[in-house]
Amino acid sequence: MQPISLAELRPIVESFLAGPARDLDESRKLSDLGIDSLTTLNILMSAAEAFGLDLARLDETASAPVTIRDVMSLLEDLRSSSESTAT
């Protein structure tokens, strides 16, 4: 399965912003976009729903995402976890 791309995540992130994020890239800090921890959680929940992932599988030791890349990595970890238990 293909990794989650920035193009797939962009509309989800932008839905929580006041407008389009023209300079959204993987290394961009969420805080630089005005995204706080609660909004980050909402982004994760929306993305998990959009990609058919189960947030209940989120490792309690996972650190809070700081960048867009961190969000993408966390979602990929959830996807991998879901796929490994499905087989």
Secondary structure, DSSP 8 states (H G I E B T S, - for coil): -----HHHHHHHHHTTSSS--TT--TT-BTGGGT--HHHHHHHHHHHHHHTT--GGG--TT-----BHHHHHHHHHHHHHHHHHHH-
